[in-house]
């Protein structure tokens, strides 16, 4: 079982009151390795030094945009990035996911919700069994399909023989489909199984992640052949596999 005190969380926000509030709530939840940065430059220095597991990232920072910072943080590992932003339009949320964010919460927010989403992610990772599901596996935790391979243990996606960067939440979503090829999952089920959130979430979240996965694994993302939409039901990864 994961010890939450071992989880490294970076809070990147230039509002001291928000940082203090989050630190107080997260400490009460048992998180002790908490780090703070108020600018993009400080955040990059922090990432290089401590390699955080989770980043709570504001979008509007004094020296740049958190959206652009998101991709730079990936150079120091593959943290779970949760945007915290006053930008609340559907377009802003979609842009956040498109830039590589794993989650998005709009300000003002309840800090307990932030803590709950972090805890949900930790629980989901704990409960995933490498050997679960009927996916095509070369060895435990490795799933091969017609043009891509997913290595669960190494967090690696290989497409046409080449490693392809894949943000954490997209990787976990693709991994879930790999474990259960041919099974149709509704958006509600995906929120429960992959995001660890009970009930229906924002439709755009799943939609954006599905689109970005298709851009990585499909020859023609606009005409997908592997990760399919089943109208009125949800999504499925087709069973077509290839022995090598």
Secondary structure as the mmCIF struct_conf table of DSSP 4:
data_model
#
loop_
_struct_conf.conf_type_id
_struct_conf.id
_struct_conf.beg_label_comp_id
_struct_conf.beg_label_asym_id
_struct_conf.beg_label_seq_id
_struct_conf.end_label_comp_id
_struct_conf.end_label_asym_id
_struct_conf.end_label_seq_id
HELX_RH_3T_P HELX_RH_3T_P1 UNK A 4 UNK A 6
STRN STRN1 UNK A 8 UNK A 12
BEND BEND1 UNK A 14 UNK A 14
HELX_RH_AL_P HELX_RH_AL_P1 UNK A 16 UNK A 28
TURN_TY1_P TURN_TY1_P1 UNK A 29 UNK A 30
STRN STRN2 UNK A 33 UNK A 37
BEND BEND2 UNK A 38 UNK A 39
HELX_RH_AL_P HELX_RH_AL_P2 UNK A 40 UNK A 50
BEND BEND3 UNK A 53 UNK A 53
STRN STRN3 UNK A 54 UNK A 58
BEND BEND4 UNK A 59 UNK A 59
STRN STRN4 UNK A 60 UNK A 61
TURN_TY1_P TURN_TY1_P2 UNK A 62 UNK A 63
STRN STRN5 UNK A 64 UNK A 65
HELX_RH_AL_P HELX_RH_AL_P3 UNK A 66 UNK A 73
HELX_RH_3T_P HELX_RH_3T_P2 UNK A 74 UNK A 76
STRN STRN6 UNK A 80 UNK A 85
BEND BEND5 UNK A 86 UNK A 86
BEND BEND6 UNK A 89 UNK A 89
HELX_RH_AL_P HELX_RH_AL_P4 UNK A 90 UNK A 98
TURN_TY1_P TURN_TY1_P3 UNK A 99 UNK A 100
BEND BEND7 UNK A 102 UNK A 102
STRN STRN7 UNK A 103 UNK A 106
BEND BEND8 UNK A 107 UNK A 108
HELX_RH_AL_P HELX_RH_AL_P5 UNK A 111 UNK A 127
TURN_TY1_P TURN_TY1_P4 UNK A 130 UNK A 131
BEND BEND9 UNK A 133 UNK A 133
STRN STRN8 UNK A 137 UNK A 137
BEND BEND10 UNK A 138 UNK A 139
TURN_TY1_P TURN_TY1_P5 UNK A 140 UNK A 141
STRN STRN9 UNK A 142 UNK A 144
BEND BEND11 UNK A 146 UNK A 147
STRN STRN10 UNK A 148 UNK A 151
TURN_TY1_P TURN_TY1_P6 UNK A 152 UNK A 155
STRN STRN11 UNK A 156 UNK A 159
TURN_TY1_P TURN_TY1_P7 UNK A 160 UNK A 161
STRN STRN12 UNK A 162 UNK A 163
HELX_RH_AL_P HELX_RH_AL_P6 UNK A 168 UNK A 179
TURN_TY1_P TURN_TY1_P8 UNK A 180 UNK A 182
STRN STRN13 UNK A 185 UNK A 185
HELX_RH_AL_P HELX_RH_AL_P7 UNK A 187 UNK A 190
HELX_RH_PI_P HELX_RH_PI_P1 UNK A 191 UNK A 195
BEND BEND12 UNK A 199 UNK A 199
HELX_RH_AL_P HELX_RH_AL_P8 UNK A 203 UNK A 217
BEND BEND13 UNK A 219 UNK A 220
HELX_RH_3T_P HELX_RH_3T_P3 UNK A 221 UNK A 223
BEND BEND14 UNK A 225 UNK A 226
STRN STRN14 UNK A 227 UNK A 230
TURN_TY1_P TURN_TY1_P9 UNK A 231 UNK A 233
STRN STRN15 UNK A 234 UNK A 237
#
